[in-house]
Amino acid sequence: MTIADNPAGGHPAAVPPAPGTVGAVLEFLEMLQIEVESQESHGPRHCEDGLACANHLCTEVTMDVRDRLAAGSFVDPEFAAALDVQLMVRYLRAVRDDALGVAVARSWRVLFERRALSITPLRFALAGVNAQVNYDLAVALVSTCTVLGRSLGAVERQDYVTLTRVIAERLRRHARERLGGTPDGAIDDDVAGLVGDVSGDATWRRAEHLWTLRGRPVETEGERACIDWRASMIGRAILTPRLG
């Protein structure tokens, strides 16, 4: 595995492991964190760089998934591990593609374009979770089932619910740690909204709909674009400073 600097001065061109394991993805996330925090191309913000903030939370979530796998918390560990890998590799590929000047999903672009702005670091982490949960996760569910040769059934749904609980728990904990117990109405509202998105059924329903569109690439792409657009609007709102 390597992390190549973007010649144009952007963030690292991550080349994710494929197909990969949770351990391999975690190693890559940790390597990416070190490199992003050491970059000066987006100013000397280091750990407050928008990508660094989002990547840090991705790393924490993946550590939690690894620990839950070891504890036997998932019904089907093969599916759960593959789903986490698919989800995180989608993120890593977005990082790589943006570094190389390749078009990325709108939901990730709103974060990448704003990563050097003076925005509360927690908001960058929330924007990353938004892109993953409100866009990538539905696509990752479909691709995981396709790779493993199975359908979106009861076992898959149960492990999906367990994964979303892991994400929601980590998101709440991350927010508490970053806020240091100090209430922040606007951010608290955004955290609560994202926890609701993570814990709800909308992502599963989107995945089920995408599943019915297999073999119909034009319709699939159109549906994915709609899901991405909605997620990008949420991300834009999260990263837009409140006035007053």
C-alpha positions, 0 to 999 in steps of 0.5 A: 500500500502506498500514499502518493502526494498529489502533484497539484498540491491537494490531499493524498491520492489514496489507493485503497486495498482491494478487496481488502480486510477491515484490518487492512483498511484500518491500517490505510486510514491510519496512514492517511491520517498521518499524511494529511495532518503533516501536509501544508498545501491546505495551510498549517491546520494539521488535525483541524484540516477538514479531511483529517477530521473526517478521516479520524472519525472513519478510523474510530468507526472502523476500530469499533467494527473491528472490536465488534467483530472480535466480540462476535457481535455480528450474526454473519461476520463475513458480511459485516466485515465486507460491508465495512470494507466496501463502505470505507473503500468508497471513501478512500477512493473518493479521496484518491479521485479528488486528489487526481482531479477525477470527479467525485460524488457531490456529497464528498465534494462539498467536504473536499472543497471546504476542507481548508476553511475555518470551520469547527472541526466537528462539522467536518466529521459530521459532513463525512458521516453524512456522505457515508450514511446518506449516500455511500452506505446504500451503494455499499450494501448492494455492492457487498451483496453482489460480491458475496453472491447474496441478497438483502435478506433478514441476516444482512439487515440485522448486521446492517442495523448493528453496524449503524448502531456502531456508527451512531454510538461512535458519532455521539461519543465523538461529538461529546469529546469534541464539545467537551461537555459544552452545549452547542445548539446548532451542532447538537441539532446536526448530531441529532439529525445525523444520528436519526439518519443513521438509525432510521430505515431510509438507507436500507430502503434506498438499498432495496430500491437500488437492488431492484434496479440491477441490470438497468444501469441508466436507472441505477445511475439516475437513482444514485445521483438523486441519493447523492444530491440529497446527501450533498445538500445536507452536507452543504448545510452542515458546513455552512456557518450559522448567522445570528 
